């Protein structure tokens, strides 16, 4: 399962990219707006942090399919071939996905709430489909189960499309999808850090250090003996 950072705060991205095994970054118009900066300025900085080959997902804003396609070309030309264009899984979006697939541009079908949306996006040629896990839960659905069903549907039909689950509220949700072997999960900074946060681990490390220092001296490590 790919693990991506869902953020446009370049300070946070830089730190996570340095310490965690990440596969890329996803953004959307709302995330970019929170940065308070010009979109391409932020996106080019993100690309410089993650390198030319890592996945960078960027969403179009146009409503009509022809305009979505033109916008997608501008995005990829500016940010590089490893950029995946996010297209909402609407009627106009499906038409744009078909055109972009034929033109060799990678697409993530976004704003996925139902398995049928995902299936149609996959049939249209999307590389990824992004179900909104927590938002589906908020609509009295089951976001985790929906993501699993979409994954299984793609597998059963021999489709190239992979699930890129989004909208998480806790680390447990990410774990459930990792166990199922979905294509990827894009996770906000707070949840990303929670994947590793465990007081028991911290306690164990402190105990090791205390025992070692009691024998060999305060501040001593294996470099000093």
VOMAR-154039 format. One line per field, with one value per residue (C-alpha): residue in one letter; chain; x, y, z. Coordinates in nm, 2 decimals. Layout:
BEGIN
aa <- A, ... .
ch <- A, ... .
X <- X, ... .
Y <- Y, ... .
Z <- Z, ... .
END
This chain:
BEGIN
aa <- X, X, X, X, X, X, X, X, X, X, X, X, X, X, X, X, X, X, X, X, X, X, X, X, X, X, X, X, X, X, X, X, X, X, X, X, X, X, X, X, X, X, X, X, X, X, X, X, X, X, X, X, X, X, X, X, X, X, X, X, X, X, X, X, X, X, X, X, X, X, X, X, X, X, X, X, X, X, X, X, X, X, X, X, X, X, X, X, X, X, X, X, X, X, X, X, X, X, X, X, X, X, X, X, X, X, X, X, X, X, X, X, X, X, X, X, X, X, X, X, X, X, X, X, X, X, X, X, X, X, X, X, X, X, X, X, X, X, X, X, X, X, X, X, X, X, X, X, X, X, X, X, X, X, X, X, X, X, X, X, X, X, X, X, X, X, X, X, X, X, X, X, X, X, X, X, X, X, X, X, X, X, X, X, X, X, X, X, X, X, X, X, X, X, X, X, X, X, X, X, X, X, X, X, X, X, X, X, X, X, X, X, X, X, X, X, X, X, X, X, X, X, X, X, X .
ch <- A, A, A, A, A, A, A, A, A, A, A, A, A, A, A, A, A, A, A, A, A, A, A, A, A, A, A, A, A, A, A, A, A, A, A, A, A, A, A, A, A, A, A, A, A, A, A, A, A, A, A, A, A, A, A, A, A, A, A, A, A, A, A, A, A, A, A, A, A, A, A, A, A, A, A, A, A, A, A, A, A, A, A, A, A, A, A, A, A, A, A, A, A, A, A, A, A, A, A, A, A, A, A, A, A, A, A, A, A, A, A, A, A, A, A, A, A, A, A, A, A, A, A, A, A, A, A, A, A, A, A, A, A, A, A, A, A, A, A, A, A, A, A, A, A, A, A, A, A, A, A, A, A, A, A, A, A, A, A, A, A, A, A, A, A, A, A, A, A, A, A, A, A, A, A, A, A, A, A, A, A, A, A, A, A, A, A, A, A, A, A, A, A, A, A, A, A, A, A, A, A, A, A, A, A, A, A, A, A, A, A, A, A, A, A, A, A, A, A, A, A, A, A, A, A .
X <- 0.00, 0.13, 0.13, 0.09, 0.09, -0.24, -0.12, 0.01, 0.21, 0.56, 0.72, 0.52, 0.57, 0.95, 0.97, 0.75, 0.93, 1.27, 1.16, 0.88, 0.87, 0.63, 0.54, 0.41, 0.18, -0.18, -0.34, -0.68, -0.81, -0.92, -0.58, -0.39, -0.62, -0.52, -0.16, -0.23, 0.01, -0.01, -0.10, 0.19, 0.44, 0.34, 0.32, 0.66, 0.81, 0.64, 0.78, 1.13, 1.10, 0.97, 1.17, 1.08, 0.97, 0.74, 0.36, 0.21, -0.17, -0.32, -0.69, -0.85, -1.11, -1.28, -1.64, -1.65, -1.46, -1.27, -1.15, -1.06, -0.84, -0.67, -0.61, -0.47, -0.21, -0.11, -0.06, 0.15, 0.36, 0.44, 0.49, 0.63, 0.53, 0.50, 0.21, -0.13, -0.43, -0.73, -1.07, -1.40, -1.60, -1.89, -2.04, -1.81, -1.53, -1.57, -1.55, -1.23, -1.08, -1.14, -0.97, -0.67, -0.63, -0.61, -0.35, -0.13, -0.19, -0.24, -0.56, -0.71, -1.08, -1.17, -1.48, -1.58, -1.87, -2.01, -1.86, -2.05, -1.88, -1.54, -1.64, -1.73, -1.41, -1.21, -1.39, -1.31, -0.94, -0.86, -0.54, -0.67, -1.01, -1.02, -1.31, -1.36, -1.36, -1.46, -1.70, -1.88, -1.90, -2.05, -2.33, -2.41, -2.22, -1.92, -1.61, -1.37, -1.61, -1.68, -1.30, -1.26, -1.55, -1.41, -1.07, -1.23, -1.44, -1.13, -0.95, -1.25, -1.28, -0.91, -0.90, -0.58, -0.74, -0.63, -0.80, -0.63, -0.84, -0.87, -1.03, -0.91, -0.99, -0.76, -0.47, -0.70, -0.87, -0.54, -0.44, -0.77, -0.70, -0.33, -0.44, -0.67, -0.39, -0.55, -0.34, -0.28, -0.39, -0.34, -0.32, -0.33, -0.03, -0.19, -0.31, 0.02, 0.21, -0.04, 0.06, 0.38, 0.27, 0.28, 0.37, 0.47, 0.74, 0.87, 0.87, 1.07, 1.33, 1.38, 1.41, 1.68, 1.87, 1.84, 1.97, 2.26, 2.36, 2.35, 2.62, 2.83, 2.77, 2.52, 2.50, 2.70, 2.61, 2.77, 3.00, 3.16, 3.25 .
Y <- 0.00, 0.34, 0.60, 0.96, 1.29, 1.48, 1.84, 2.16, 2.29, 2.26, 2.27, 1.97, 1.79, 1.84, 1.70, 1.39, 1.33, 1.33, 1.08, 0.86, 0.62, 0.82, 0.76, 1.11, 1.40, 1.47, 1.82, 1.96, 2.32, 2.35, 2.24, 2.47, 2.76, 2.71, 2.77, 3.14, 3.12, 3.10, 2.74, 2.68, 2.83, 2.58, 2.29, 2.36, 2.37, 2.04, 1.89, 2.01, 1.84, 1.50, 1.49, 1.44, 1.08, 1.08, 1.10, 1.44, 1.46, 1.80, 1.87, 2.06, 2.33, 2.35, 2.23, 2.12, 1.82, 2.00, 2.26, 1.99, 1.83, 2.16, 2.23, 1.88, 1.94, 2.27, 2.10, 1.82, 2.05, 2.26, 2.00, 1.70, 1.37, 1.20, 1.43, 1.27, 1.49, 1.46, 1.47, 1.46, 1.15, 1.34, 1.30, 1.57, 1.42, 1.08, 1.23, 1.41, 1.09, 0.90, 1.17, 1.20, 0.83, 0.82, 1.10, 0.92, 1.14, 0.97, 1.05, 1.01, 1.00, 1.20, 1.28, 0.91, 0.82, 0.51, 0.19, 0.26, 0.59, 0.42, 0.14, 0.40, 0.60, 0.28, 0.19, 0.54, 0.47, 0.63, 0.51, 0.57, 0.61, 0.81, 0.72, 0.96, 0.73, 0.96, 1.16, 0.84, 0.76, 1.10, 1.02, 0.71, 0.48, 0.26, 0.43, 0.14, -0.12, 0.10, 0.13, -0.25, -0.32, -0.09, -0.26, -0.61, -0.49, -0.36, -0.69, -0.91, -0.72, -0.72, -0.34, -0.14, 0.12, 0.12, 0.26, 0.57, 0.61, 0.96, 1.15, 0.96, 1.05, 0.80, 0.55, 0.25, 0.33, 0.33, 0.00, -0.17, -0.07, -0.17, -0.52, -0.54, -0.45, -0.15, 0.05, 0.35, 0.59, 0.96, 1.08, 1.42, 1.52, 1.46, 1.11, 1.04, 1.11, 0.90, 0.59, 0.58, 0.74, 0.49, 0.57, 0.21, 0.24, 0.56, 0.39, 0.09, 0.31, 0.51, 0.19, 0.06, 0.39, 0.40, 0.04, 0.10, 0.43, 0.27, 0.03, 0.25, 0.61, 0.89, 0.97, 0.67, 0.48, 0.19, 0.45, 0.51, 0.16 .
Z <- 0.00, -0.10, 0.18, 0.08, 0.27, 0.23, 0.29, 0.13, 0.43, 0.29, 0.64, 0.75, 0.42, 0.44, 0.80, 0.72, 0.40, 0.58, 0.86, 0.72, 0.42, 0.20, -0.16, -0.25, -0.17, -0.25, -0.26, -0.33, -0.39, -0.02, 0.11, -0.13, -0.03, 0.34, 0.25, 0.17, -0.12, -0.50, -0.60, -0.84, -0.60, -0.33, -0.57, -0.72, -0.37, -0.29, -0.61, -0.51, -0.17, -0.29, -0.62, -0.98, -0.96, -0.65, -0.69, -0.67, -0.70, -0.81, -0.88, -1.16, -1.09, -1.43, -1.46, -1.83, -1.95, -2.23, -1.98, -1.73, -2.00, -2.09, -1.72, -1.67, -1.94, -1.78, -1.45, -1.58, -1.80, -1.50, -1.24, -1.43, -1.57, -1.23, -1.15, -1.13, -1.21, -0.99, -1.17, -0.98, -1.07, -1.23, -1.58, -1.71, -1.52, -1.67, -2.02, -1.92, -1.77, -2.09, -2.29, -2.05, -2.04, -2.42, -2.40, -2.15, -1.85, -1.52, -1.33, -0.98, -0.98, -0.67, -0.47, -0.46, -0.24, -0.40, -0.55, -0.88, -0.91, -0.87, -1.12, -1.38, -1.32, -1.36, -1.68, -1.81, -1.74, -1.41, -1.25, -0.90, -0.73, -0.41, -0.18, 0.11, 0.41, 0.69, 0.48, 0.39, 0.76, 0.83, 0.58, 0.78, 0.55, 0.61, 0.46, 0.53, 0.39, 0.08, 0.01, 0.05, -0.18, -0.44, -0.42, -0.45, -0.75, -0.93, -0.86, -0.97, -1.30, -1.38, -1.39, -1.36, -1.13, -0.76, -0.45, -0.31, 0.01, 0.15, 0.44, 0.75, 1.12, 1.29, 1.24, 1.29, 0.96, 0.78, 0.94, 0.83, 0.47, 0.48, 0.60, 0.30, 0.06, -0.11, -0.36, -0.13, 0.14, 0.16, 0.52, 0.69, 0.90, 1.24, 1.15, 0.98, 1.30, 1.49, 1.29, 1.50, 1.82, 2.11, 2.47, 2.53, 2.26, 2.42, 2.76, 2.63, 2.47, 2.79, 2.99, 2.75, 2.79, 3.16, 3.20, 2.97, 3.13, 3.48, 3.37, 3.14, 3.23, 3.15, 2.79, 2.68, 2.36, 2.16, 2.01, 2.35, 2.47 .
END
